[in-house]
Amino acid sequence: MSADSPRVPKADGEATLSRSIRLFAAFRKEQSDPAYFYSTLASDTVTQMEQYQQIRGSLVVDVGAGPGYFRRAFEAAGASYISIDADAGEMAAASLAQDTSLLGDAQALPLRTGSVDVVFSSNVLEHVPRPEVMADEMLRVARPGGLVFLSYTLWLSPWGGHETSPWHYVGGEFAARRYEQRHGVSPKNRYGSSLFEVSASRMLAWAAAQERADILAAKPRYHPRWAQWVVRVPGVRELATWNLLLVLRRR
């Protein structure tokens, strides 16, 4: 392990309670130690993804990758990794290697139709104004038999307002104004411009309507297996799911 490699616990292969505790503990460090949090999440993501498709030898495209924290985990698993982000500054923020990075809009991916083995996106969907368009694009570039692995933070979850939480429950605009008053700067995730309301029901309906893909999973990304029932309960799922994971296979 190199000196600049964060120490990341080994990911659990199953959706256990210990895994959930480990992920939520890492989440508490997202602001203070983002490299640790995202590296922990990346390791877990690869482990979970391999339940659906072999990663070694696959071409993985990370949509909305930002600085590319997931790169090391995917490349260590034997994948070829391409990151795409619309913000050049965000891509360079962590000074990570960006040899295979593309500047592009998640709602109009700069890739050929049917050219990718695995199309992945983590916590990006809530930052685009047209989430169904982004999801359509991810499905478009997946090859037949390829995998779409899409997760996002639900608006009505405890972290739905991101750094303005929990005041987003009062209203997105109110939460943003309150953040400005308390911190003297605008929040990075500004309601209506870089943060949008996306429900579980909305994207579950999108997935169910797809004729080009089969749904392999629709579940809380961080929960243990015994708590995954919350996705099946309207209303409850919007608050309790926290982060919805959709896994689809391109027909």
C-alpha positions as CSV (number, residue, x, y, z in Angstrom):
1,M,0.0,0.0,0.0
2,S,1.4,3.4,-1.0
3,A,1.8,6.2,1.5
4,D,-1.1,8.1,-0.1
5,S,-3.5,5.2,-0.2
6,P,-6.2,5.4,2.5
7,R,-6.6,2.5,4.8
8,V,-9.9,0.9,3.9
9,P,-11.5,-2.0,5.8
10,K,-12.3,-5.1,3.7
11,A,-15.9,-4.9,2.4
12,D,-18.4,-7.5,3.5
13,G,-19.7,-9.8,0.8
14,E,-23.2,-9.8,2.2
15,A,-25.7,-7.1,3.2
16,T,-25.0,-7.6,6.9
17,L,-25.6,-5.3,9.9
18,S,-21.9,-5.0,10.4
19,R,-21.5,-3.8,6.9
20,S,-24.2,-1.2,7.4
21,I,-22.6,0.1,10.6
22,R,-19.2,0.3,8.9
23,L,-20.6,2.3,5.9
24,F,-22.6,4.7,8.1
25,A,-19.5,5.2,10.3
26,A,-17.5,6.1,7.2
27,F,-20.3,8.4,6.0
28,R,-19.8,10.6,9.2
29,K,-16.3,11.4,7.8
30,E,-17.5,12.5,4.3
31,Q,-16.8,16.1,5.0
32,S,-13.7,15.8,7.1
33,D,-12.0,12.9,5.3
34,P,-13.6,12.4,1.9
35,A,-10.8,10.1,0.6
36,Y,-11.5,7.7,3.4
37,F,-15.3,7.8,3.0
38,Y,-15.3,7.4,-0.8
39,S,-12.6,4.8,-0.8
40,T,-14.5,2.7,1.8
41,L,-17.7,3.1,-0.3
42,A,-15.8,2.2,-3.5
43,S,-14.4,-1.0,-2.0
44,D,-17.9,-2.0,-0.9
45,T,-19.4,-1.0,-4.3
46,V,-17.1,-3.3,-6.2
47,T,-17.9,-6.2,-3.8
48,Q,-21.7,-5.6,-4.2
49,M,-21.4,-5.2,-8.0
50,E,-19.6,-8.5,-8.4
51,Q,-22.8,-10.2,-7.2
52,Y,-24.3,-9.3,-10.6
53,Q,-21.4,-9.2,-13.0
54,Q,-17.7,-10.1,-13.2
55,I,-15.7,-6.9,-12.9
56,R,-12.3,-8.3,-14.0
57,G,-11.9,-7.5,-17.7
58,S,-14.9,-5.2,-17.8
59,L,-15.0,-1.7,-19.1
60,V,-16.5,0.4,-16.3
61,V,-17.8,3.9,-16.9
62,D,-18.3,6.1,-13.8
63,V,-20.9,8.8,-14.5
64,G,-20.4,11.9,-12.4
65,A,-17.2,10.6,-11.0
66,G,-15.9,13.8,-9.6
67,P,-12.3,13.4,-8.5
68,G,-12.4,9.7,-9.3
69,Y,-12.3,8.2,-5.9
70,F,-13.7,4.9,-7.2
71,R,-10.9,4.5,-9.8
72,R,-8.4,2.6,-7.5
73,A,-11.0,0.1,-6.4
74,F,-12.2,-0.8,-9.9
75,E,-8.7,-1.0,-11.3
76,A,-7.6,-3.2,-8.4
77,A,-10.5,-5.5,-9.3
78,G,-9.2,-5.8,-12.8
79,A,-11.5,-3.4,-14.6
80,S,-10.7,-0.7,-17.2
81,Y,-12.1,2.5,-15.7
82,I,-13.3,5.7,-17.4
83,S,-14.6,8.6,-15.4
84,I,-17.0,11.2,-16.8
85,D,-17.9,14.5,-15.1
86,A,-19.3,17.9,-16.2
87,D,-17.0,19.9,-13.9
88,A,-13.3,20.0,-14.7
89,G,-12.5,21.6,-11.4
90,E,-14.3,18.8,-9.5
91,M,-12.4,16.2,-11.5
92,A,-9.1,17.7,-10.4
93,A,-10.1,18.4,-6.8
94,A,-8.3,15.4,-5.2
95,S,-5.2,15.4,-7.5
96,L,-5.9,11.8,-8.5
97,A,-4.7,10.3,-11.8
98,Q,-7.1,11.1,-14.6
99,D,-5.6,9.4,-17.6
100,T,-8.9,8.0,-18.7
101,S,-11.3,10.8,-17.9
102,L,-13.9,12.6,-20.1
103,L,-15.5,15.9,-19.6
104,G,-19.2,15.5,-20.4
105,D,-22.8,15.9,-19.3
106,A,-24.4,12.9,-17.6
107,Q,-27.6,13.7,-19.6
108,A,-25.8,13.4,-22.9
109,L,-22.9,10.9,-22.4
110,P,-20.1,11.2,-24.9
111,L,-20.0,7.5,-25.6
112,R,-21.3,5.2,-28.4
113,T,-24.5,3.3,-27.9
114,G,-23.9,-0.2,-26.5
115,S,-20.2,0.3,-25.9
116,V,-19.8,-0.3,-22.1
117,D,-19.8,-3.4,-19.9
118,V,-20.8,-1.6,-16.7
119,V,-22.3,1.9,-16.3
120,F,-22.0,3.1,-12.8
121,S,-23.2,6.2,-10.9
122,S,-23.1,6.9,-7.2
123,N,-25.0,9.9,-5.7
124,V,-25.2,11.9,-8.8
125,L,-28.7,11.5,-10.0
126,E,-30.1,14.0,-7.4
127,H,-27.8,16.6,-8.9
128,V,-29.2,16.7,-12.4
129,P,-32.5,18.4,-13.4
130,R,-33.6,15.5,-15.6
131,P,-32.9,12.3,-13.8
132,E,-34.8,10.1,-16.2
133,V,-32.7,11.4,-19.1
134,M,-29.5,10.6,-17.2
135,A,-30.8,7.1,-16.5
136,D,-31.8,6.6,-20.1
137,E,-28.3,7.6,-21.2
138,M,-26.7,5.1,-18.9
139,L,-28.9,2.4,-20.3
140,R,-28.2,3.5,-23.9
141,V,-24.4,3.2,-23.6
142,A,-24.6,-0.2,-21.9
143,R,-23.9,-3.1,-24.2
144,P,-26.4,-6.0,-24.5
145,G,-25.9,-8.0,-21.4
146,G,-24.2,-5.1,-19.7
147,L,-25.0,-3.8,-16.3
148,V,-26.4,-0.4,-15.1
149,F,-25.6,0.2,-11.4
150,L,-27.3,3.4,-10.3
151,S,-27.7,4.8,-6.8
152,Y,-28.8,8.1,-5.5
153,T,-29.9,9.9,-2.3
154,L,-33.6,10.3,-1.8
155,W,-34.9,13.8,-1.2
156,L,-37.0,12.9,1.8
157,S,-34.2,10.9,3.4
158,P,-32.3,12.3,6.4
159,W,-29.5,13.4,4.0
160,G,-31.7,14.6,1.2
161,G,-30.7,18.2,1.5
162,H,-27.0,17.2,1.8
163,E,-25.1,19.8,3.8
164,T,-28.4,21.7,4.4
165,S,-30.0,18.8,6.0
166,P,-32.3,18.3,7.9
167,W,-33.7,21.8,7.1
168,H,-34.7,20.6,3.6
169,Y,-37.8,19.1,5.3
170,V,-39.0,22.6,5.7
171,G,-38.1,23.4,2.1
172,G,-35.1,23.4,-0.2
173,E,-35.0,27.2,-0.6
174,F,-35.3,27.7,3.2
175,A,-32.6,25.2,3.9
176,A,-30.2,27.0,1.4
177,R,-30.9,30.4,2.9
178,R,-30.4,29.2,6.4
179,Y,-27.1,27.6,5.4
180,E,-25.9,30.9,3.9
181,Q,-26.9,32.9,7.0
182,R,-25.0,30.5,9.3
183,H,-21.9,29.9,7.2
184,G,-21.6,33.1,5.1
185,V,-21.4,31.1,1.9
186,S,-23.8,29.4,-0.4
187,P,-24.1,25.6,0.0
188,K,-22.2,23.6,-2.6
189,N,-25.4,21.6,-3.3
190,R,-27.9,24.4,-4.0
191,Y,-31.5,23.5,-4.2
192,G,-33.0,24.1,-7.7
193,S,-29.6,24.5,-9.4
194,S,-27.3,21.7,-8.3
195,L,-29.7,19.7,-6.0
196,F,-33.1,18.4,-7.0
197,E,-36.0,16.5,-5.4
198,V,-35.9,12.9,-6.7
199,S,-38.1,10.3,-5.0
200,A,-37.8,6.5,-4.9
201,S,-41.2,6.2,-6.5
202,R,-40.2,8.3,-9.5
203,M,-37.1,6.2,-10.5
204,L,-38.8,2.9,-9.6
205,A,-41.5,3.8,-12.1
206,W,-38.7,4.6,-14.6
207,A,-37.1,1.2,-14.1
208,A,-40.4,-0.7,-14.4
209,A,-41.2,1.0,-17.7
210,Q,-37.9,0.0,-19.4
211,E,-38.4,-2.4,-22.3
212,R,-34.6,-2.5,-23.0
213,A,-33.6,-3.9,-19.6
214,D,-34.4,-6.3,-16.8
215,I,-34.4,-5.1,-13.2
216,L,-32.0,-7.2,-11.1
217,A,-32.3,-5.2,-7.9
218,A,-34.1,-2.2,-6.4
219,K,-33.1,-1.9,-2.7
220,P,-31.5,0.4,-0.1
221,R,-27.8,0.6,-0.9
222,Y,-26.6,0.7,2.7
223,H,-29.1,-1.4,4.6
224,P,-28.7,-5.0,5.9
225,R,-30.7,-7.6,4.0
226,W,-33.4,-7.9,6.7
227,A,-34.2,-4.1,6.3
228,Q,-34.6,-4.1,2.5
229,W,-38.3,-4.5,2.7
230,V,-38.7,-0.7,3.2
231,V,-38.4,-0.2,-0.6
232,R,-41.7,-2.1,-1.1
233,V,-43.7,0.3,1.2
234,P,-44.9,3.5,-0.4
235,G,-44.3,6.6,1.8
236,V,-42.0,4.7,4.2
237,R,-39.5,4.0,1.5
238,E,-39.0,7.7,0.8
239,L,-37.7,8.3,4.3
240,A,-36.3,5.0,5.3
241,T,-34.5,3.9,2.2
242,W,-31.9,6.7,2.4
243,N,-30.1,5.8,-0.8
244,L,-31.8,3.8,-3.5
245,L,-29.8,1.3,-5.6
246,L,-31.2,0.2,-9.0
247,V,-29.4,-2.6,-10.9
248,L,-30.5,-3.3,-14.4
249,R,-29.2,-5.6,-17.1
250,R,-29.4,-4.4,-20.7
251,R,-31.3,-6.8,-23.0
